[in-house]
C-alpha cells in the first residue's frame, strides 16, 4: 500500500495537476470551437480566430459564426489597406490597376461581411449565408486579379490574409449551413 506522502508527491508531479480546470461553460465553448474548426482546411487558423475572442468560451453556434465573420472583416480591412498602399507605390506602377481593383473588391467584401454579421444577429441565416457568399466572391475576384497577371507581385502578408480569408470563410459557411 502506497503511503499518503508518496501519493501526494505523485499528484504534485503529474502534469495534469498543473493544467487549469475548465468551468462547464468554458468546456462547452471549447467543444464548440473544436466542432466548428475540425473540418477547416487548417483547423489551427480557425481555432486561433475563435480563441482570440473572449466570447468564444461562452457562446453558441451563432456566436461562433459571428466571431469568425469578425475575423473575416478584420482580414478584409487589412487586405483593403494593403491594396491601397500597394496601388500608391510608384515602383509597382505596372500593376497599379490590379491593386486598385483588388482594393475595391476587398472593400466590397468587408461591406458584405458587415451585412452577414447583421443578418446573422437578426436570425436571418439564409441572407447571412448569401452575404458571406458575396464576400467570398469579391475576395476570389481579387485573387483572380493576381492570377491573371502572372508577374504581379503579391507580398507575403497579403498572400497570408488571402489564404486565411479562404480558410475562415469555409468554416463560417459550415457553421451557418447548420443553423
C-alpha positions in Angstrom: 0.0 0.0 0.0 1.3 3.4 -1.0 1.9 5.9 1.7 -0.2 9.1 1.7 3.1 11.1 1.3 4.0 9.2 -1.9 0.6 9.7 -3.4 0.8 13.4 -2.6 4.2 13.7 -4.3 2.9 11.7 -7.3 -0.1 14.0 -7.6 2.1 17.1 -7.5 4.5 15.8 -10.1 1.6 15.0 -12.5 1.3 17.4 -15.4 -2.5 17.1 -15.0 -2.1 18.8 -11.6 -0.9 22.0 -13.2 -3.4 22.2 -16.0 -6.2 24.8 -15.4 -9.6 23.3 -14.8 -12.3 24.4 -17.1 -15.7 25.6 -15.9 -18.6 23.9 -17.6 -19.4 26.9 -19.8 -15.8 27.1 -20.9 -15.7 23.4 -21.6 -18.8 23.7 -23.7 -17.2 26.7 -25.6 -14.1 24.7 -26.2 -16.2 21.9 -27.5 -18.0 24.2 -30.0 -14.6 25.6 -31.1 -13.3 22.1 -31.8 -16.5 21.2 -33.5 -16.6 24.3 -35.6 -12.9 24.0 -36.6 -12.4 20.3 -37.1 -13.4 20.4 -40.7 -11.5 23.5 -41.6 -8.7 23.1 -44.1 -6.3 24.4 -41.4 -8.0 23.9 -38.0 -5.4 26.0 -36.2 -6.3 29.1 -38.1 -9.9 28.7 -37.2 -9.1 28.0 -33.5 -6.8 30.9 -33.4 -9.5 33.2 -34.6 -12.1 31.9 -32.1 -9.7 31.8 -29.2 -8.7 35.4 -29.8 -12.2 36.5 -28.7 -13.2 36.2 -25.1 -16.9 35.5 -26.0 -16.0 32.2 -27.7 -15.9 30.2 -24.4 -19.5 31.2 -23.5 -21.3 31.3 -26.8 -23.5 29.2 -29.1 -23.2 28.4 -32.8 -24.5 31.8 -33.9 -21.9 33.5 -31.7 -19.1 31.3 -33.1 -20.1 32.2 -36.6 -20.2 35.9 -35.6 -16.7 35.7 -34.2 -15.4 34.1 -37.4 -17.1 36.7 -39.5 -15.5 39.3 -37.3 -12.1 37.8 -38.1 -13.0 37.9 -41.8 -13.9 41.6 -41.5 -10.5 42.2 -40.0 -8.7 40.3 -42.8 -10.7 42.3 -45.4 -9.8 45.5 -43.7 -6.1 44.6 -43.7 -6.3 43.5 -47.3 -8.0 46.7 -48.4 -5.4 48.8 -46.6 -2.5 46.8 -48.1 -4.0 47.0 -51.6 -4.4 50.8 -51.2 -0.7 51.1 -50.1 0.5 48.8 -53.0 -1.6 50.8 -55.5 0.1 54.0 -54.4 3.6 52.6 -54.6 5.3 54.2 -57.7 7.6 51.2 -58.0 4.6 49.0 -58.8 3.1 51.3 -61.4 2.7 48.5 -64.0 0.3 46.6 -61.7 -1.4 49.6 -60.2 -4.8 48.8 -61.7 -4.7 45.3 -60.3 -4.1 46.6 -56.8 -6.8 49.3 -57.3 -9.4 46.7 -58.4 -8.4 44.5 -55.6 -8.8 47.3 -53.1 -12.4 47.8 -54.4 -13.1 44.1 -54.1 -11.8 43.9 -50.6 -13.9 46.9 -49.6 -17.0 45.3 -51.1 -16.2 42.1 -49.3 -16.0 44.0 -46.0 -19.4 45.5 -46.7 -20.9 42.1 -47.5 -19.4 40.7 -44.3 -20.8 43.5 -42.2 -24.2 42.7 -43.7 -23.7 38.9 -43.0 -22.9 39.7 -39.3 -26.0 41.9 -39.1 -28.3 39.3 -40.7 -26.8 36.5 -38.5 -27.6 38.5 -35.4 -31.1 39.1 -36.7 -31.6 35.4 -37.2 -31.8 35.6 -41.0 -29.3 32.8 -41.6 -30.1 32.3 -45.3 -29.5 36.0 -46.0 -26.3 35.9 -43.9 -25.1 33.0 -46.0 -25.8 34.9 -49.2 -23.8 37.9 -47.9 -21.0 35.6 -46.9 -21.0 34.1 -50.4 -20.9 37.6 -51.9 -17.8 38.4 -49.8 -16.1 35.2 -50.9 -16.8 36.1 -54.5 -15.3 39.5 -54.0 -12.2 38.1 -52.4 -12.0 35.4 -55.2 -12.2 38.2 -57.8 -9.3 40.0 -56.1 -7.2 36.8 -56.1 -8.0 36.4 -59.8 -6.5 39.8 -60.5 -3.2 38.4 -59.4 -3.5 35.0 -61.1 -4.4 36.7 -64.4 -1.3 38.8 -64.3 1.5 36.2 -63.8 4.1 38.9 -63.0 2.0 40.7 -60.3 3.9 40.9 -57.0 1.9 39.7 -54.0 3.6 40.4 -50.6 3.7 37.6 -48.1 1.3 39.3 -45.7 -1.3 39.9 -48.4 -1.0 36.3 -49.5 -1.3 35.2 -45.9 -4.5 37.3 -45.4 -6.0 35.9 -48.6 -5.4 32.3 -47.5 -6.7 32.9 -44.0 -9.8 34.5 -45.5 -10.5 31.4 -47.5 -10.0 29.1 -44.5 -12.2 31.1 -42.3 -14.9 31.6 -45.0 -15.3 27.8 -45.3 -15.5 27.4 -41.5 -18.2 30.2 -41.4 -20.2 28.5 -44.2 -20.2 25.2 -42.5 -21.5 26.7 -39.2 -24.2 28.9 -40.9 -25.4 25.9 -43.0 -26.2 24.1 -39.8 -28.3 26.9 -38.3 
